[in-house]
Amino acid sequence: MIQEKKIGLFPGTFDPMTNGHLDVIHRAERLFDRLVVAIAKNPSKDELFSLGERTAMIRQLVGDHATIDVQTYQGLTVDYARNVGATAIVRGLRNVTDLNFEFQLALTNRAIADIETVFIMTGETFAFTSSTLIKQIASGGDIERLHRLLPPLVLDALARKKQQNQGTIPWQHTDGLKD
């Protein structure tokens, strides 16, 4: 009897990748034979880092893990999940607000694409962290304050981005969507 590989798809914009995202990746890696970290191009969100910049950073952050594959995609997540043969979509949960949003999304994904969702609670240390919050703090203050929330690689990239833009972060929050 040949057992099918369990493939998890962890989608997101990851703009920027936080320690909370990495926490979910490492927890999910233990649950699946292969984990695809899928970086989305979301036209309704203003980007801080380009798709190429995010991809390069995430590949460096996950390193040589043979079971983690970093890819980019556009379009519906459920379609991409089907394309990579995912058995489940992985979603990180920080709090009850996330649960409400993610529960509705998981039920919809199951109804329209027959794909399950696996929820992973982030570590307590990262329960309040979001990419949107990171960008808000970085745009208005000292980014060194973010050293507990971001991997050093991302913190350095954020500092370079701010320096290239004469001390500002080129980003404005335009929506209320979970990131």
MDAnalysis code that builds the backbone (N, CA, C; Angstrom):
import MDAnalysis as mda
import numpy as np

u = mda.Universe.empty(537, n_residues=179, atom_resindex=np.repeat(np.arange(179), 3), trajectory=True)
u.add_TopologyAttr("name", ["N", "CA", "C"] * 179)
u.add_TopologyAttr("resid", np.arange(1, 180))
u.add_TopologyAttr("resname", ["MET", "ILE", "GLN", "GLU", "LYS", "LYS", "ILE", "GLY", "LEU", "PHE", "PRO", "GLY", "THR", "PHE", "ASP", "PRO", "MET", "THR", "ASN", "GLY", "HIS", "LEU", "ASP", "VAL", "ILE", "HIS", "ARG", "ALA", "GLU", "ARG", "LEU", "PHE", "ASP", "ARG", "LEU", "VAL", "VAL", "ALA", "ILE", "ALA", "LYS", "ASN", "PRO", "SER", "LYS", "ASP", "GLU", "LEU", "PHE", "SER", "LEU", "GLY", "GLU", "ARG", "THR", "ALA", "MET", "ILE", "ARG", "GLN", "LEU", "VAL", "GLY", "ASP", "HIS", "ALA", "THR", "ILE", "ASP", "VAL", "GLN", "THR", "TYR", "GLN", "GLY", "LEU", "THR", "VAL", "ASP", "TYR", "ALA", "ARG", "ASN", "VAL", "GLY", "ALA", "THR", "ALA", "ILE", "VAL", "ARG", "GLY", "LEU", "ARG", "ASN", "VAL", "THR", "ASP", "LEU", "ASN", "PHE", "GLU", "PHE", "GLN", "LEU", "ALA", "LEU", "THR", "ASN", "ARG", "ALA", "ILE", "ALA", "ASP", "ILE", "GLU", "THR", "VAL", "PHE", "ILE", "MET", "THR", "GLY", "GLU", "THR", "PHE", "ALA", "PHE", "THR", "SER", "SER", "THR", "LEU", "ILE", "LYS", "GLN", "ILE", "ALA", "SER", "GLY", "GLY", "ASP", "ILE", "GLU", "ARG", "LEU", "HIS", "ARG", "LEU", "LEU", "PRO", "PRO", "LEU", "VAL", "LEU", "ASP", "ALA", "LEU", "ALA", "ARG", "LYS", "LYS", "GLN", "GLN", "ASN", "GLN", "GLY", "THR", "ILE", "PRO", "TRP", "GLN", "HIS", "THR", "ASP", "GLY", "LEU", "LYS", "ASP"])
u.atoms.positions = np.array([
    [0.835, -1.180, 0.000],
    [0.000, 0.000, 0.000],
    [0.885, 1.251, 0.000],
    [0.711, 2.087, -1.006],
    [1.483, 3.317, -1.118],
    [0.707, 4.441, -0.432],
    [1.383, 5.097, 0.490],
    [0.751, 6.183, 1.213],
    [1.057, 7.498, 0.503],
    [0.003, 8.297, 0.258],
    [0.190, 9.592, -0.381],
    [0.895, 10.547, 0.572],
    [1.719, 11.410, -0.018],
    [2.386, 12.415, 0.797],
    [1.379, 13.483, 1.210],
    [1.537, 13.925, 2.430],
    [0.693, 15.007, 2.940],
    [1.398, 16.322, 2.638],
    [0.728, 17.155, 1.848],
    [1.298, 18.443, 1.448],
    [0.458, 19.554, 2.053],
    [1.110, 20.425, 2.811],
    [0.440, 21.581, 3.383],
    [0.791, 22.819, 2.582],
    [-0.172, 23.704, 2.435],
    [0.037, 24.983, 1.744],
    [-0.169, 26.094, 2.757],
    [0.883, 26.868, 3.014],
    [0.797, 28.006, 3.925],
    [0.843, 29.281, 3.079],
    [-0.340, 29.831, 2.734],
    [-0.386, 31.008, 1.879],
    [-0.383, 32.305, 2.683],
    [0.118, 33.348, 2.080],
    [0.076, 34.667, 2.696],
    [0.844, 35.666, 1.862],
    [0.688, 36.931, 2.221],
    [1.474, 37.955, 1.530],
    [2.844, 38.091, 2.182],
    [2.944, 37.815, 3.461],
    [4.217, 37.828, 4.187],
    [4.990, 39.123, 3.911],
    [4.317, 40.241, 4.084],
    [4.912, 41.543, 3.758],
    [4.921, 42.450, 4.979],
    [5.904, 42.293, 5.845],
    [7.054, 41.398, 5.777],
    [6.814, 40.096, 6.551],
    [7.712, 39.146, 6.345],
    [7.724, 37.895, 7.101],
    [8.090, 38.234, 8.547],
    [7.302, 37.730, 9.486],
    [7.546, 37.995, 10.906],
    [8.001, 36.720, 11.607],
    [8.431, 36.876, 12.837],
    [8.765, 35.697, 13.642],
    [7.521, 34.839, 13.881],
    [6.350, 35.461, 13.912],
    [5.110, 34.705, 14.046],
    [4.874, 33.793, 12.848],
    [5.126, 34.314, 11.640],
    [5.008, 33.480, 10.438],
    [5.990, 32.307, 10.505],
    [7.219, 32.597, 10.897],
    [8.227, 31.535, 10.988],
    [7.832, 30.483, 12.024],
    [7.227, 30.922, 13.110],
    [6.754, 30.003, 14.135],
    [5.723, 29.038, 13.547],
    [4.785, 29.563, 12.782],
    [3.763, 28.718, 12.150],
    [4.409, 27.769, 11.140],
    [5.366, 28.250, 10.363],
    [6.057, 27.402, 9.386],
    [6.729, 26.226, 10.084],
    [7.443, 26.487, 11.153],
    [8.158, 25.406, 11.844],
    [7.201, 24.426, 12.522],
    [6.072, 24.905, 13.001],
    [5.072, 24.007, 13.590],
    [4.415, 23.158, 12.498],
    [4.101, 23.790, 11.366],
    [3.444, 23.079, 10.259],
    [4.381, 22.074, 9.606],
    [5.651, 22.388, 9.571],
    [6.629, 21.493, 8.944],
    [6.596, 20.104, 9.579],
    [6.315, 20.050, 10.855],
    [6.279, 18.765, 11.551],
    [5.031, 17.945, 11.219],
    [4.018, 18.588, 10.659],
    [2.745, 17.919, 10.389],
    [2.618, 17.371, 8.972],
    [3.468, 17.853, 8.073],
    [3.335, 17.498, 6.664],
    [4.639, 16.922, 6.125],
    [4.495, 16.090, 5.096],
    [5.677, 15.572, 4.407],
    [6.361, 16.688, 3.610],
    [5.550, 17.618, 3.132],
    [6.061, 18.766, 2.369],
    [5.194, 19.969, 2.712],
    [5.831, 21.115, 2.913],
    [5.112, 22.352, 3.190],
    [5.468, 23.359, 2.113],
    [4.444, 23.870, 1.433],
    [4.643, 24.906, 0.428],
    [4.281, 26.239, 1.067],
    [5.265, 27.113, 1.186],
    [5.024, 28.477, 1.647],
    [4.747, 29.272, 0.374],
    [3.493, 29.693, 0.218],
    [3.036, 30.317, -1.020],
    [2.846, 31.812, -0.807],
    [3.676, 32.585, -1.475],
    [3.653, 34.039, -1.322],
    [2.709, 34.616, -2.367],
    [1.678, 35.294, -1.882],
    [0.636, 35.812, -2.755],
    [0.919, 37.233, -3.213],
    [0.519, 37.498, -4.407],
    [0.480, 38.860, -4.939],
    [-0.957, 39.305, -4.745],
    [-1.179, 40.233, -3.812],
    [-2.525, 40.695, -3.518],
    [-2.684, 42.115, -4.051],
    [-3.397, 42.287, -5.170],
    [-3.523, 43.616, -5.768],
    [-4.269, 44.624, -4.893],
    [-4.993, 44.147, -3.886],
    [-5.726, 45.074, -3.027],
    [-4.891, 45.580, -1.854],
    [-3.655, 45.116, -1.753],
    [-2.772, 45.564, -0.669],
    [-1.586, 46.322, -1.238],
    [-1.212, 47.398, -0.564],
    [0.013, 48.107, -0.925],
    [1.196, 47.290, -0.430],
    [2.160, 47.072, -1.305],
    [3.343, 46.293, -0.936],
    [4.409, 47.171, -0.304],
    [5.042, 46.641, 0.714],
    [6.252, 47.246, 1.254],
    [7.446, 46.650, 0.519],
    [7.471, 45.310, 0.448],
    [8.523, 44.603, -0.276],
    [7.909, 43.969, -1.521],
    [8.659, 43.992, -2.601],
    [8.179, 43.376, -3.839],
    [8.058, 41.864, -3.655],
    [7.366, 41.237, -4.561],
    [7.224, 39.788, -4.529],
    [8.595, 39.111, -4.581],
    [9.490, 39.628, -5.410],
    [10.843, 39.080, -5.505],
    [11.634, 39.243, -4.222],
    [11.504, 40.414, -3.576],
    [12.207, 40.647, -2.312],
    [11.694, 39.704, -1.228],
    [10.381, 39.551, -1.151],
    [9.798, 38.659, -0.140],
    [10.221, 37.216, -0.372],
    [10.218, 36.803, -1.624],
    [10.606, 35.432, -1.957],
    [12.049, 35.168, -1.549],
    [12.944, 36.077, -1.894],
    [14.370, 35.905, -1.558],
    [14.566, 35.850, -0.044],
    [13.895, 36.737, 0.683],
    [14.046, 36.751, 2.143],
    [13.535, 35.444, 2.763],
    [12.365, 35.007, 2.334],
    [11.778, 33.806, 2.925],
    [12.625, 32.582, 2.606],
    [13.145, 32.518, 1.396],
    [14.019, 31.379, 1.050],
    [15.256, 31.366, 1.943],
    [15.810, 32.527, 2.224],
    [16.960, 32.588, 3.135],
    [16.549, 32.177, 4.545],
    [15.374, 32.604, 4.978],
    [14.928, 32.332, 6.336],
    [14.620, 30.860, 6.582],
    [14.066, 30.166, 5.588],
    [13.762, 28.750, 5.792],
    [14.953, 27.870, 5.464],
    [15.948, 28.423, 4.792],
    [17.198, 27.708, 4.570],
    [17.056, 26.461, 3.729],
    [17.805, 25.459, 4.104],
    [17.907, 24.234, 3.320],
    [16.943, 23.144, 3.758],
    [15.835, 23.491, 4.322],
    [14.860, 22.478, 4.741],
    [14.331, 21.772, 3.498],
    [14.618, 20.500, 3.389],
    [14.212, 19.730, 2.203],
    [12.695, 19.614, 2.089],
    [11.992, 19.787, 3.199],
    [10.538, 19.613, 3.176],
    [9.774, 20.918, 2.978],
    [10.484, 22.048, 2.893],
    [9.821, 23.338, 2.707],
    [10.153, 23.872, 1.320],
    [9.114, 24.261, 0.604],
    [9.259, 24.810, -0.736],
    [8.624, 26.203, -0.739],
    [9.358, 27.209, -1.184],
    [8.851, 28.580, -1.239],
    [8.491, 28.898, -2.685],
    [7.240, 29.297, -2.898],
    [6.746, 29.605, -4.233],
    [5.917, 30.879, -4.197],
    [5.650, 31.430, -5.378],
    [4.760, 32.588, -5.489],
    [3.537, 32.186, -6.312],
    [2.459, 32.922, -6.101],
    [1.253, 32.634, -6.883],
    [0.358, 33.858, -6.949],
    [-0.537, 33.819, -7.923],
    [-1.602, 34.808, -8.052],
    [-2.902, 34.044, -8.222],
    [-3.991, 34.678, -7.897],
    [-5.288, 34.037, -8.075],
    [-5.806, 33.449, -6.787],
    [-6.794, 32.568, -6.934],
    [-7.429, 31.968, -5.769],
    [-6.508, 30.955, -5.096],
    [-6.454, 31.031, -3.793],
    [-5.624, 30.111, -3.024],
    [-6.061, 28.666, -3.231],
    [-7.364, 28.422, -3.293],
    [-7.827, 27.043, -3.458],
    [-7.389, 26.463, -4.801],
    [-7.338, 27.291, -5.832],
    [-6.852, 26.821, -7.133],
    [-5.368, 26.477, -7.056],
    [-4.621, 27.314, -6.378],
    [-3.196, 27.048, -6.240],
    [-2.958, 25.804, -5.393],
    [-3.756, 25.636, -4.348],
    [-3.649, 24.441, -3.503],
    [-3.859, 23.182, -4.342],
    [-4.842, 23.213, -5.206],
    [-5.105, 22.079, -6.093],
    [-3.909, 21.850, -7.023],
    [-3.324, 22.925, -7.559],
    [-2.185, 22.819, -8.486],
    [-0.964, 22.159, -7.849],
    [-0.743, 22.416, -6.559],
    [0.432, 21.829, -5.895],
    [0.109, 20.508, -5.195],
    [-1.141, 20.082, -5.282],
    [-1.528, 18.817, -4.666],
    [-1.664, 18.881, -3.162],
    [-1.977, 20.062, -2.637],
    [-2.079, 20.225, -1.183],
    [-3.235, 19.416, -0.613],
    [-2.980, 18.798, 0.514],
    [-4.031, 18.079, 1.229],
    [-4.727, 18.993, 2.238],
    [-4.078, 20.114, 2.563],
    [-4.668, 21.066, 3.510],
    [-4.018, 22.431, 3.340],
    [-4.797, 23.442, 3.662],
    [-4.292, 24.810, 3.736],
    [-3.966, 25.074, 5.196],
    [-2.797, 25.617, 5.450],
    [-2.349, 25.931, 6.805],
    [-2.624, 27.404, 7.071],
    [-3.244, 27.676, 8.201],
    [-3.515, 29.058, 8.594],
    [-3.075, 29.260, 10.037],
    [-2.398, 30.356, 10.280],
    [-1.985, 30.700, 11.632],
    [-3.075, 31.473, 12.344],
    [-3.247, 31.176, 13.600],
    [-4.223, 31.896, 14.424],
    [-3.497, 32.604, 15.550],
    [-3.831, 33.867, 15.745],
    [-3.249, 34.638, 16.836],
    [-4.251, 34.867, 17.957],
    [-5.530, 35.015, 17.575],
    [-6.533, 35.414, 18.552],
    [-7.936, 35.061, 18.057],
    [-8.948, 35.411, 18.833],
    [-10.335, 35.103, 18.497],
    [-10.774, 35.841, 17.234],
    [-10.290, 37.028, 17.019],
    [-10.630, 37.766, 15.800],
    [-10.171, 36.992, 14.573],
    [-8.952, 36.470, 14.601],
    [-8.463, 35.626, 13.511],
    [-9.375, 34.419, 13.325],
    [-9.769, 33.795, 14.423],
    [-10.584, 32.591, 14.352],
    [-11.893, 32.861, 13.605],
    [-12.552, 33.959, 13.906],
    [-13.810, 34.284, 13.229],
    [-13.617, 34.396, 11.721],
    [-12.596, 35.134, 11.305],
    [-12.307, 35.313, 9.881],
    [-11.907, 33.988, 9.235],
    [-10.992, 33.283, 9.875],
    [-10.442, 32.055, 9.308],
    [-11.473, 30.918, 9.269],
    [-12.360, 30.870, 10.238],
    [-13.393, 29.839, 10.267],
    [-14.294, 29.969, 9.044],
    [-14.734, 31.180, 8.760],
    [-15.576, 31.427, 7.591],
    [-14.833, 31.063, 6.298],
    [-13.573, 31.446, 6.216],
    [-12.764, 31.136, 5.038],
    [-12.582, 29.625, 4.877],
    [-12.314, 28.926, 5.973],
    [-12.117, 27.469, 5.926],
    [-13.383, 26.754, 5.464],
    [-14.534, 27.176, 5.970],
    [-15.790, 26.554, 5.549],
    [-16.055, 26.806, 4.071],
    [-15.758, 28.004, 3.615],
    [-15.939, 28.334, 2.196],
    [-15.002, 27.502, 1.328],
    [-13.741, 27.402, 1.727],
    [-12.777, 26.616, 0.950],
    [-13.190, 25.147, 0.874],
    [-13.704, 24.620, 1.963],
    [-14.155, 23.225, 1.958],
    [-15.369, 23.066, 1.047],
    [-16.285, 24.036, 1.075],
    [-17.502, 23.955, 0.262],
    [-17.208, 24.082, -1.231],
    [-16.299, 24.986, -1.604],
    [-16.077, 25.218, -3.038],
    [-14.951, 24.389, -3.630],
    [-14.033, 23.915, -2.793],
    [-12.867, 23.204, -3.343],
    [-12.573, 21.882, -2.638],
    [-13.368, 21.535, -1.660],
    [-13.177, 20.280, -0.931],
    [-11.756, 20.144, -0.378],
    [-11.261, 21.238, 0.200],
    [-9.934, 21.195, 0.821],
    [-10.066, 21.584, 2.285],
    [-9.354, 20.855, 3.121],
    [-9.392, 21.108, 4.559],
    [-8.438, 22.239, 4.933],
    [-8.666, 22.802, 6.093],
    [-7.786, 23.829, 6.650],
    [-7.271, 23.328, 7.990],
    [-5.989, 23.502, 8.205],
    [-5.362, 23.164, 9.477],
    [-4.984, 24.479, 10.150],
    [-5.509, 24.685, 11.340],
    [-5.203, 25.896, 12.095],
    [-4.057, 25.619, 13.047],
    [-3.103, 26.513, 13.058],
    [-1.971, 26.405, 13.980],
    [-1.927, 27.670, 14.821],
    [-2.008, 27.467, 16.114],
    [-1.903, 28.607, 17.034],
    [-0.451, 29.050, 17.073],
    [-0.243, 30.327, 16.899],
    [1.113, 30.846, 17.003],
    [1.537, 30.831, 18.467],
    [2.829, 30.879, 18.688],
    [3.324, 30.957, 20.055],
    [2.834, 32.225, 20.732],
    [2.672, 32.160, 22.052],
    [2.149, 33.304, 22.809],
    [2.939, 34.583, 22.555],
    [4.227, 34.433, 22.344],
    [5.095, 35.594, 22.129],
    [4.685, 36.396, 20.902],
    [4.055, 35.732, 19.936],
    [3.741, 36.389, 18.668],
    [2.250, 36.613, 18.462],
    [1.447, 36.414, 19.492],
    [-0.003, 36.473, 19.350],
    [-0.516, 37.847, 18.918],
    [0.224, 38.881, 19.136],
    [-0.220, 40.232, 18.787],
    [0.434, 40.754, 17.516],
    [1.318, 39.992, 16.914],
    [2.112, 40.464, 15.784],
    [1.366, 40.280, 14.474],
    [1.376, 41.317, 13.658],
    [0.853, 41.219, 12.296],
    [1.748, 42.058, 11.392],
    [1.765, 41.721, 10.124],
    [2.559, 42.490, 9.172],
    [2.066, 43.934, 9.100],
    [0.749, 44.119, 9.196],
    [0.190, 45.466, 9.167],
    [0.701, 46.281, 10.348],
    [0.688, 45.697, 11.530],
    [1.187, 46.384, 12.716],
    [2.673, 46.709, 12.565],
    [3.439, 45.779, 12.032],
    [4.861, 46.008, 11.811],
    [5.063, 47.225, 10.915],
    [4.313, 47.296, 9.818],
    [4.455, 48.414, 8.875],
    [4.033, 49.731, 9.514],
    [3.000, 49.698, 10.346],
    [2.573, 50.920, 11.023],
    [3.655, 51.415, 11.978],
    [4.246, 50.522, 12.749],
    [5.306, 50.909, 13.677],
    [6.520, 51.423, 12.910],
    [6.898, 50.708, 11.859],
    [8.078, 51.092, 11.079],
    [7.886, 52.434, 10.387],
    [6.668, 52.728, 9.947],
    [6.449, 53.980, 9.232],
    [6.476, 55.187, 10.162],
    [6.249, 54.959, 11.434],
    [6.185, 56.094, 12.334],
    [7.233, 56.138, 13.413],
    [8.187, 55.210, 13.400],
    [9.120, 55.217, 14.509],
    [10.403, 54.474, 14.240],
    [11.074, 54.181, 15.323],
    [12.363, 53.515, 15.302],
    [12.165, 52.025, 15.045],
    [12.656, 51.542, 13.917],
    [12.433, 50.145, 13.572],
    [13.206, 49.180, 14.454],
    [14.199, 49.665, 15.163],
    [14.940, 48.780, 16.069],
    [14.037, 48.228, 17.168],
    [12.931, 48.903, 17.440],
    [11.975, 48.397, 18.427],
    [11.361, 47.074, 17.995],
    [11.457, 46.765, 16.719],
    [10.834, 45.568, 16.160],
    [11.718, 44.329, 16.239],
    [12.858, 44.428, 16.918],
    [13.837, 43.331, 16.903],
    [13.293, 42.013, 17.482],
    [12.284, 42.064, 18.333],
    [11.712, 40.818, 18.881],
    [10.659, 40.212, 17.960],
    [10.177, 41.010, 17.026],
    [9.075, 40.580, 16.181],
    [9.500, 40.123, 14.793],
    [10.692, 40.540, 14.385],
    [11.166, 40.248, 13.030],
    [12.493, 39.507, 13.070],
    [12.708, 38.603, 12.123],
    [14.033, 37.993, 12.001],
    [15.051, 39.084, 11.636],
    [16.300, 38.959, 12.071],
    [17.313, 39.978, 11.766],
    [17.414, 40.308, 10.270],
    [17.297, 39.329, 9.413],
    [17.344, 39.545, 7.970],
    [16.257, 40.520, 7.510],
    [15.054, 40.353, 8.029],
    [13.938, 41.215, 7.661],
    [14.112, 42.603, 8.282],
    [14.580, 42.649, 9.508],
    [14.826, 43.930, 10.167],
    [15.852, 44.744, 9.379],
    [16.912, 44.098, 8.918],
    [17.922, 44.781, 8.099],
    [17.336, 45.272, 6.785],
    [16.514, 44.449, 6.145],
    [15.887, 44.848, 4.880],
    [14.945, 46.031, 5.095],
    [14.247, 46.023, 6.212],
    [13.351, 47.129, 6.547],
    [14.144, 48.411, 6.779],
    [15.274, 48.305, 7.457],
    [16.131, 49.475, 7.685],
    [16.655, 50.033, 6.361],
    [17.071, 49.134, 5.459],
    [17.537, 49.585, 4.132],
    [16.418, 50.267, 3.351],
    [15.233, 49.688, 3.414],
    [14.077, 50.253, 2.707],
    [13.785, 51.655, 3.237],
    [13.857, 51.818, 4.543],
    [13.592, 53.127, 5.152],
    [14.674, 54.129, 4.763],
    [15.931, 53.689, 4.745],
    [17.038, 54.562, 4.364],
    [16.930, 54.974, 2.897],
    [16.569, 54.047, 2.019],
    [16.417, 54.346, 0.588],
    [15.319, 55.371, 0.342],
    [14.371, 55.453, 1.249],
    [13.231, 56.356, 1.088],
    [13.306, 57.541, 2.040],
    [14.523, 58.011, 2.284],
    [14.771, 59.189, 3.117],
    [14.071, 59.128, 4.465],
    [14.186, 57.964, 5.116],
    [13.684, 57.829, 6.477],
    [12.205, 57.524, 6.601],
    [11.551, 57.223, 5.489],
    [10.137, 56.867, 5.556],
    [9.936, 55.440, 5.024],
    [8.824, 54.883, 5.394],
    [8.441, 53.569, 4.880],
    [7.370, 53.809, 3.823],
    [7.602, 53.376, 2.581],
    [6.650, 53.636, 1.490],
    [5.446, 52.701, 1.528],
    [4.561, 52.957, 2.483],
    [3.418, 52.077, 2.659],
    [2.306, 52.840, 3.338],
    [1.098, 52.586, 2.929],
    [-0.082, 53.120, 3.598],
    [-1.078, 51.988, 3.762],
    [-1.673, 51.892, 4.951],
    [-2.668, 50.853, 5.211],
    [-3.977, 51.258, 4.530],
    [-4.476, 50.382, 3.659],
    [-5.667, 50.741, 2.900],
    [-6.852, 49.831, 3.131],
    [-6.679, 48.743, 3.867],
    [-7.812, 47.849, 4.065],
    [-7.796, 47.258, 5.469],
    [-8.854, 46.596, 5.819],
    [-8.963, 45.994, 7.136],
    [-8.785, 44.492, 7.111],
    [-8.213, 43.964, 6.034],
    [-8.068, 42.524, 5.917],
    [-6.968, 41.985, 6.809],
    [-7.179, 40.776, 7.272],
    [-6.142, 40.069, 8.052],
    [-4.950, 39.800, 7.147],
    [-3.747, 39.904, 7.700],
    [-2.568, 39.588, 6.884],
    [-1.855, 38.378, 7.371],
])
